[in-house]
């Protein structure tokens, strides 16, 4: 059974402001989460930010873009991307 990935309102709001390459990388990340779950150790600068919160870089350099996601329910396999945008404003 695949994981379901949703976007928070904040992530949806930031989506139109992201560069096209970052949007494609985010879409790829979401698809990987759907297929294999929220732990993405092979992604650049991946890290756990707590028991159920994770992050990784979508684009290195200046500015650096990151994604932050949270496991909402392990039973029904639900993950929510709570942030996608520049590193400076990320909710760490």
C-alpha positions in Angstrom: 0.0 0.0 0.0 1.3 3.4 -1.0 1.6 6.4 1.3 -0.7 9.3 0.8 1.1 12.7 0.6 -0.8 16.0 1.0 0.4 19.6 1.0 -0.3 22.0 3.9 -1.8 25.4 3.1 1.6 27.0 3.7 3.2 24.6 1.2 0.5 25.2 -1.4 0.9 29.0 -0.9 4.7 28.8 -1.5 4.4 26.4 -4.5 3.8 29.1 -7.2 6.9 31.1 -6.0 9.3 28.1 -6.4 11.6 27.9 -9.4 10.5 25.3 -12.0 13.5 23.0 -11.3 12.6 23.0 -7.5 9.0 22.3 -8.3 10.0 19.2 -10.3 12.4 18.1 -7.6 9.6 18.4 -5.0 7.2 16.4 -7.2 9.9 13.7 -7.5 10.3 13.7 -3.7 6.6 13.4 -3.1 6.4 10.5 -5.5 9.3 8.8 -3.7 7.5 9.3 -0.3 4.3 7.8 -1.8 6.2 4.7 -3.0 8.7 4.0 -0.2 7.7 6.1 2.9 8.9 9.2 4.6 12.5 8.2 5.4 14.7 9.5 2.6 18.3 8.9 3.7 19.6 9.1 0.1 18.4 12.7 -0.4 20.9 15.6 0.0 21.1 16.9 3.6 18.2 14.6 4.7 17.6 14.7 8.4 15.0 13.9 11.0 13.7 16.9 12.9 12.0 14.9 15.6 10.1 11.7 15.9 7.8 12.2 12.9 9.3 15.3 11.1 11.8 15.1 8.3 13.6 17.5 5.9 15.9 17.6 2.9 17.4 20.0 0.4 15.7 20.4 -2.9 18.3 22.7 -4.3 21.7 23.6 -2.9 23.4 27.0 -3.3 22.0 30.4 -2.8 19.2 30.4 -2.1 18.9 26.9 -0.8 15.5 25.3 -1.1 14.2 22.7 1.4 11.2 20.6 2.0 9.8 19.6 5.4 7.3 16.9 5.9 5.6 15.2 8.8 4.0 11.8 9.3 0.4 12.4 10.3 -0.8 8.8 10.6 1.3 5.6 10.4 -1.8 3.4 10.3 -3.3 4.9 7.1 0.2 5.9 5.8 -0.4 9.7 5.7 2.3 12.3 5.2 1.9 16.0 4.9 4.5 18.3 3.3 4.3 21.3 5.7 6.9 23.5 4.0 8.7 23.9 0.7 10.7 27.0 0.1 14.0 28.8 1.0 16.1 27.5 3.9 15.9 30.8 5.8 12.1 30.5 6.4 12.0 26.7 7.1 10.2 25.6 10.3 13.0 23.8 12.0 
